[in-house]
């Protein structure tokens, strides 16, 4: 079976009609084409719209904390590091105690 080629204007017209009616199958039947073909055209048209979008619109926003927020985050980070160090020290001490009481006991 030989494939039929359709002009871009025809494809755009059908895509527009599909957007207006909201029913791909109905539009495909009316114009005697496969719904799968029409879905493919719609998918490609969305992809091409992304290609023509300005680069400024594609950029995602990046959060940059203020000086005050940054200082607060640094302070909180240092407190958490200190707590973690204390907990690691406690674990090391407890492991030493277990080794002294049970010489055959192995910890990870």
Rosetta constraint file for C-alpha pairs under 8 A:
AtomPair CA 6 CA 10 HARMONIC 6.47 0.50
AtomPair CA 6 CA 11 HARMONIC 6.83 0.50
AtomPair CA 7 CA 11 HARMONIC 6.53 0.50
AtomPair CA 8 CA 12 HARMONIC 6.11 0.50
AtomPair CA 9 CA 13 HARMONIC 6.06 0.50
AtomPair CA 10 CA 14 HARMONIC 6.28 0.50
AtomPair CA 11 CA 15 HARMONIC 6.15 0.50
AtomPair CA 11 CA 41 HARMONIC 7.02 0.50
AtomPair CA 12 CA 16 HARMONIC 6.07 0.50
AtomPair CA 13 CA 17 HARMONIC 6.12 0.50
AtomPair CA 14 CA 18 HARMONIC 6.06 0.50
AtomPair CA 14 CA 27 HARMONIC 7.16 0.50
AtomPair CA 14 CA 38 HARMONIC 7.78 0.50
AtomPair CA 15 CA 19 HARMONIC 6.26 0.50
AtomPair CA 15 CA 38 HARMONIC 7.46 0.50
AtomPair CA 15 CA 41 HARMONIC 7.34 0.50
AtomPair CA 15 CA 42 HARMONIC 6.07 0.50
AtomPair CA 16 CA 20 HARMONIC 6.26 0.50
AtomPair CA 17 CA 21 HARMONIC 6.11 0.50
AtomPair CA 17 CA 27 HARMONIC 7.20 0.50
AtomPair CA 18 CA 22 HARMONIC 5.32 0.50
AtomPair CA 18 CA 23 HARMONIC 5.83 0.50
AtomPair CA 18 CA 24 HARMONIC 5.55 0.50
AtomPair CA 18 CA 27 HARMONIC 6.31 0.50
AtomPair CA 19 CA 23 HARMONIC 7.81 0.50
AtomPair CA 23 CA 27 HARMONIC 6.54 0.50
AtomPair CA 24 CA 28 HARMONIC 6.10 0.50
AtomPair CA 24 CA 35 HARMONIC 6.37 0.50
AtomPair CA 24 CA 38 HARMONIC 7.06 0.50
AtomPair CA 24 CA 39 HARMONIC 7.31 0.50
AtomPair CA 25 CA 29 HARMONIC 6.15 0.50
AtomPair CA 25 CA 35 HARMONIC 5.42 0.50
AtomPair CA 26 CA 30 HARMONIC 6.19 0.50
AtomPair CA 27 CA 31 HARMONIC 6.36 0.50
AtomPair CA 28 CA 32 HARMONIC 5.82 0.50
AtomPair CA 28 CA 33 HARMONIC 5.08 0.50
AtomPair CA 28 CA 34 HARMONIC 5.92 0.50
AtomPair CA 28 CA 35 HARMONIC 5.25 0.50
AtomPair CA 28 CA 38 HARMONIC 6.70 0.50
AtomPair CA 29 CA 33 HARMONIC 6.30 0.50
AtomPair CA 29 CA 34 HARMONIC 7.44 0.50
AtomPair CA 29 CA 35 HARMONIC 7.66 0.50
AtomPair CA 33 CA 37 HARMONIC 7.04 0.50
AtomPair CA 33 CA 38 HARMONIC 7.50 0.50
AtomPair CA 34 CA 38 HARMONIC 6.60 0.50
AtomPair CA 35 CA 39 HARMONIC 6.13 0.50
AtomPair CA 36 CA 40 HARMONIC 6.21 0.50
AtomPair CA 37 CA 41 HARMONIC 6.30 0.50
AtomPair CA 38 CA 42 HARMONIC 6.24 0.50
AtomPair CA 39 CA 43 HARMONIC 6.17 0.50
AtomPair CA 40 CA 44 HARMONIC 6.17 0.50
AtomPair CA 41 CA 45 HARMONIC 6.08 0.50
AtomPair CA 42 CA 46 HARMONIC 6.35 0.50
AtomPair CA 43 CA 47 HARMONIC 6.43 0.50
AtomPair CA 44 CA 48 HARMONIC 6.18 0.50
AtomPair CA 45 CA 49 HARMONIC 6.21 0.50
AtomPair CA 46 CA 50 HARMONIC 6.68 0.50
AtomPair CA 47 CA 51 HARMONIC 6.75 0.50
AtomPair CA 48 CA 52 HARMONIC 6.57 0.50
AtomPair CA 49 CA 53 HARMONIC 6.39 0.50
AtomPair CA 53 CA 57 HARMONIC 6.79 0.50
AtomPair CA 53 CA 58 HARMONIC 7.22 0.50
AtomPair CA 54 CA 58 HARMONIC 6.76 0.50
AtomPair CA 55 CA 59 HARMONIC 6.53 0.50
AtomPair CA 65 CA 69 HARMONIC 5.66 0.50
AtomPair CA 65 CA 70 HARMONIC 5.81 0.50
AtomPair CA 66 CA 70 HARMONIC 6.03 0.50
AtomPair CA 67 CA 71 HARMONIC 6.24 0.50
AtomPair CA 68 CA 72 HARMONIC 6.29 0.50
AtomPair CA 69 CA 73 HARMONIC 6.13 0.50
AtomPair CA 70 CA 74 HARMONIC 6.16 0.50
AtomPair CA 71 CA 75 HARMONIC 6.19 0.50
AtomPair CA 72 CA 76 HARMONIC 6.23 0.50
AtomPair CA 73 CA 77 HARMONIC 6.02 0.50
AtomPair CA 74 CA 78 HARMONIC 6.17 0.50
AtomPair CA 75 CA 79 HARMONIC 6.32 0.50
AtomPair CA 76 CA 80 HARMONIC 6.26 0.50
AtomPair CA 77 CA 81 HARMONIC 6.20 0.50
AtomPair CA 78 CA 82 HARMONIC 6.19 0.50
AtomPair CA 79 CA 83 HARMONIC 6.25 0.50
AtomPair CA 80 CA 84 HARMONIC 6.09 0.50
AtomPair CA 81 CA 85 HARMONIC 6.16 0.50
AtomPair CA 82 CA 86 HARMONIC 6.27 0.50
AtomPair CA 83 CA 87 HARMONIC 6.22 0.50
AtomPair CA 84 CA 88 HARMONIC 6.15 0.50
AtomPair CA 85 CA 89 HARMONIC 6.20 0.50
AtomPair CA 86 CA 90 HARMONIC 6.24 0.50
AtomPair CA 87 CA 91 HARMONIC 6.19 0.50
AtomPair CA 88 CA 92 HARMONIC 6.21 0.50
AtomPair CA 89 CA 93 HARMONIC 6.21 0.50
AtomPair CA 90 CA 94 HARMONIC 6.18 0.50
AtomPair CA 91 CA 95 HARMONIC 6.12 0.50
AtomPair CA 92 CA 96 HARMONIC 6.27 0.50
AtomPair CA 93 CA 97 HARMONIC 6.32 0.50
AtomPair CA 94 CA 98 HARMONIC 6.23 0.50
AtomPair CA 95 CA 99 HARMONIC 6.18 0.50
AtomPair CA 95 CA 107 HARMONIC 7.22 0.50
AtomPair CA 96 CA 100 HARMONIC 6.24 0.50
AtomPair CA 97 CA 101 HARMONIC 6.26 0.50
AtomPair CA 98 CA 102 HARMONIC 5.83 0.50
AtomPair CA 98 CA 103 HARMONIC 7.82 0.50
AtomPair CA 98 CA 105 HARMONIC 7.49 0.50
AtomPair CA 99 CA 103 HARMONIC 5.04 0.50
AtomPair CA 99 CA 104 HARMONIC 7.50 0.50
AtomPair CA 99 CA 105 HARMONIC 6.33 0.50
AtomPair CA 99 CA 106 HARMONIC 7.50 0.50
